[in-house]
Amino acid sequence: MAAFFVRRVLGVPVGWPRSTAVGLLVCFGGVPLANVLLAASGITTPEDVSANLGATLLLGALSFAWAFAFGIGILVVTEVLWPTGSIRSPWVMIKSAKASRARHRRYLQVMRIAFAEGLLRPTNGKALREGSSEARRAAQALSATLSRSGVTFIKLGQMLSTRAESLPSEFVDELSKLQTRAEPEAWANIEPALVDSMGKPLEELFESINTSPLASASVAQVHSAVLSTGESVVLKVQRPSARDQVKVDLDIIERFARLLERRTAWGRTLGMESLAAGFGDSLREELDYGIEAENMRAIAAAAPSLKIPKVFGEFSSDTILVMEYVEGTPLGEADLEGLDSSTRHDLASELLAGILHQVVVSGVFHADLHPGNILIQAHEPTNESPTDHRSATLALLDFGSVGRLGKSSRLSLAGFIAAVHADDNVVATDRLLEMMLPPRILDRRVLENDMGVFLTYVGGPTAALFTKLFKLLQKHSIGVPPHLAAALRAIGTLDGTLKLVDPKFDLIIESENHSQLLMRKAISPEAIGTFIQASAVSIIPSLQRLPSQLRSVQERLDEGTFGVQVRQFAEPTDRAFLRNLVHEVIVAGISITAIIGSILLLGSTAGPMLTPSLRLYEFLGYTLALGGFVFGLRSLVRVFASKN
């Protein structure tokens, strides 16, 4: 019962265990306090109690009430220091003990790596200014720490490398170099996973499997094989321990992000918790090879000029991906010197056109276009394409990292590219703000002027142009949505790959040649017709009601009864906020008034005697002080309990 009244008096949800503890304190602490108060009032013997029975009952009730108030005070202090829900129940702690041990072991492992790489070395008071040697050292230490810490942290570094608007250039450069290569898993560990996924002995499905992997990364490794039908395929097999390791690492990262957002201003500014959540969702998606198979089919439809391996869905699962074996040499290892300059330019132009089509027209694009994920293939004319005299073609691999852009973002990006080529800083600013996350307070005129200066650099080195764009966003505190950051990262990575194919290739100039065609595809008559039809469905009902609405307005104007109603607190949340504010002001006012009244009564020497040593006004003063104290605690705990 005491615990129930404690929760009711405070007016906020408080955990039952601590409420019960306070209730027990009231029950066992009230009697000693009553004895002290009665003795101070001159009631010490049974005869005194009999002679002052009414006063004794009043003083006893006051004693238990003050014990109750002190218990509430203790509860308020514990609620401020350890809010309800911040401490898990013993049962939950026991259930999560195993996960907690694994997490703590991983914490210690990562911390040892960080110490060994010098990441936690003191900076001797030196600020990590961009361009400084200390910033370069810290960036290298961070990159080495993430590289040694495993796949999750490597992926985290790769994601952070796309946040050029938030990180110094040294960190972006170092984190962009992270790779996920690893020692191969023993075939004895891989084979059971294959059999379990396919549900049949491998001999029934495959004519042969090469047990030595073609490539090995932290999450998966790739083996060549031949199906029983004679088709050459590759098997992308997820490491058996990959998901458990990623689960522990993501738990660490998400907890740390919540801590940073709660404890630091820069963590709240960057939105660390949402960044970590987005990263976790992206990485979990990469671990689902069913999603990767769908990505491959979508990109194959979006880029018909580029070879995309065929997926064998009947043999694939969420941890196994079976796809067509594509002949070719990775771009980073190919001997391109044997190709003439025209062929190299055509290959680079074909790759750029395919990726821009993915980004701007289809909205599904390959987001990891480093040279290892692009194959160059020898090509000969076939009966199906006798006029295709290209000596080489390109194929894309590894679709674990795929980005998606909505239609509005695609149109804004296409418009931004067109405005850049037209040297129109006003339109470029409009399209940029449509794509990005501008702050609430933005000096648009200054941004337009800075955009005009940025456009003067078009035609220079592409990498420097991307750096200047991100510095422009950083200067004006403009955020970059994750999906758009992935698109910009894909285009930025593509620039280095294109230079490898054709050193003279200029991404900005060449993209101008493709952008007009892409814009025509994006706003083709068919696309416009589809848009008009979709819009008409929602507009026609409004148009049907428009004549009657206009007639109603005209009639009211003629009658002089037309008016406008404005409700300042139309939203329920606004009314609730005002109601709570008024309530807290009233409670605080009652508390202050009661305390002032109690001080006046306690200082009075007038009034009748309640007991031989206690005046009635003193008793009333203690009672008022009790009320003021309780109301003050209620007001205080509501302030700390409020999240807004």
Residue, then its C-alpha position, 0 to 999 in steps of 0.5 A: m500500500a505504501a509503495f502504491f501511494v509513493r507512485r501516486v504522490l510523485g505522479v511519474p512511473v517509478g519502478w516497483p522494487r524501489s517503491t516497495a523499498v521506500g514503503l518498507l522504510v516508511c513502515f519501519g521508520g515511522v515508529p522511531l520518528a514518532n517516539v522522538l517527536l512525542a518526547a520532544s513534545g513532552i509526551t514521554t509516559p503512558e499517563d501523558v499519552s492518556a492525558n493528550l490522546g488527541a495530540t498523540l494521534l496527531l503527532g503519530a500521524l505527522s511522524f509517519a507522514w514525515a517518514f513517508a516524505f523522507g522516503i519519497g526524498i530518497l526515491v527522488v534522489t535515486e530516480v535522478l541518479w538512476p532513472t527507472g529503466s536504466i538498471r536492468s532487472p536481475w533476471v534480465m542480467i542473468k539471461s544476458a550474462k553470456a552475451s555480456r561476457a562475449r561483449h567484454r572480451r571483445y571490448l578488451q581485444v579491441m582496446r588492446i589493438a587500439f593501444a598497440e597501434g597508438l590510437l589512444r596515445p596522448t596528443n600532448g595538448k595538440a589539436l587534431r587540425e586538418g593537415s597537421s602531422e598529428a591528424r595524419r598519425a591519428a588517422q593512420a592509427l585509427s585505420a590500422t586499429l579498425s583493420r585489425s579489429g575485424v570485418t565489422f570495424i573495417k566496414l565501419g571505417q569504410m562507411l565513415s570514409t563516406r562522411a567527408e563533410s564531417l571528417p578531416s581529409e586525413f581520416v577520409d584518405e586513410l579509411s578509404k584504403l581499408q580492405t576486408r581480405a583475410e586468411p581463408e577458412a579451412w574447407a572442413n569448416i566450409e563444406p558442412a555449411l554448404v551441405d546444410s544450406m543445400g540439403k543434399p550431398l554436394e556430389e549430387l549437385f556439383e560435378s566438381i568443387n575447387t576446395s582452394p578459394l579464389a578469394s577470401a574476405s572477412v565475411a566470406q570466401v569464393h570457390s569455383a565449381v562446376l554444376s552437374t549440368g556442366e555449367s561453371v559457377v562460383l560459390k560465395v560462402q559466408r564464414p560460419s562465425a561471421r554472423d555471431q562476430v558481427k552481432v557482438d561487434l554491432d552491439i558494442i558499436e550501437r552502445f558506444a554510439r548511444l553513449l556518445e549521443r547522450r554525453t557529447a554535443w558533437g555526438r548529438t550534432l552528428g546523430m551518432e545513434s541513427l548513424a550506428a543504427g543505419f550502419g547496423d542495418s546496412l551490414r546485416e543486409e550485406l550478410d543476407y545473400g538473398i538480398e544480394a541476389e536480388n541486387m544483382r538482378a536489379i542492376a542487371a536490368a539497370a545496366p544492360s551494357l555491363k556484364i552481371p553474373k547470372v544467379f542460380g537461385e535454386f542453389s542459393s540461400d541467405t548464407i550461400l550465393v551460387m552465380e555464373y562464373v565470369e571469365g576475365t581479369p580484375l581491372g587492377e591486374a589487367d594489362l591495359e597497355g595492349l589496348d589502343s587509346s580508343t578502346r580504353h576510352d570507350l571502355a571508360s565511357e561505357l563504365l561511366a554511362g552504365i553507372l550513371h544510368q544506375v544512379v540517375v535513371s534506375g536508382v539501384f547502383h553498385a556502391d563499391l566500384h574499386p578495380g577489384n570488383i570490375l573484370i575486363q573481358a576479351h570480346e569477339p563479335t557473335n552471331e547475335s551481335p555481328t556489328d559489335h566490334r569491341s575488343a574488350t568488355l567489362a563485368l561487375l562483381d560483388f554486389g554486397s554493397v548496393g545503394r538505392l536512390g528514390k525518384s526525387s533524389r535521382l531527379s535532383l541529382a540529375g538537375f544538380i549535374a546539369a546545373v554544374h555543367a551550365d555554371d548556374n549557381v542558383v539552380a545548383t543550390d536549389r537542387l543541392l538543398e533538395m537532396m541534402l539535409p539543410p540546417r534550420i537556419l541557413d544563409r542562402r545568399v552566402l551559400e549561393n555565392d560559395m556555390g558560384v566559387f565552387l563551380t569555378y573549379v569544375g574542369g580541375p581534378t575530380a578528387a579535389l572537386f569532391t573534396k571542395l564540395f564536401k567542405l562547402l557542405q561542412k561550412h554550412s552545416i548541411g547533412v548528407p543522407p546516407h543513401l546520397a553519401a553512398a551515391l557520391r562515394a560510388i561516383g568518387t571511387l569510380d573516378g580512380t577506376l576510370k583513370l586506371v582504364d584511361p588516364k586521360f579520361d575526365l569524369i566531369i567533362e564526360s558526364e556532361n556528354h551523358s547527363q543530357l541523355l540521362m535527363r531525357k530518359a528520366i523525363s521521357p514522354e513515357a515517364i511524364g505520362t506515367f507521372i501525370q496519370a499517377s498525379a491525376v488519381s489524387i488530383i481529380p477528387s479535389l478538382q471535383r470538390l473545387p466548384s462547390q467550395l468556391r461557391s461556398v466562399q463566394e456566398r459567405l463573402d456576399e453575406g459578409t460572414f466569411g471569417v478565419q479561425v486560428r487556434q493557437f493550440a490546435e495540436p494535442t501535443d501543444r495542449a498537453f505541453l501547456r497543461n503540464l507547464v501550468h500544472e508544474v507552475i501550480v505545484a511549485g507555487i503551492s510548495i513555495t507558499a506552504i513552506i513560507g507559511s510554515i516558516l511564519l507559523l513556526g516562528s510564531t509565539a502565539g496560539p494555544m498549546l497542543t501539548p505541554s511543550l508544543r503550540l498548535y501553530e508549531f504543529l500546523g507549521y510542521t504540517l505545512a512544511l510537510g506539504g511544501f516538501v512533498f509538493g516540491l519533490r513532486s515538481l522536482v521529479r517531474v522536471f528530471a523525468s521529462k525527456n522534453 
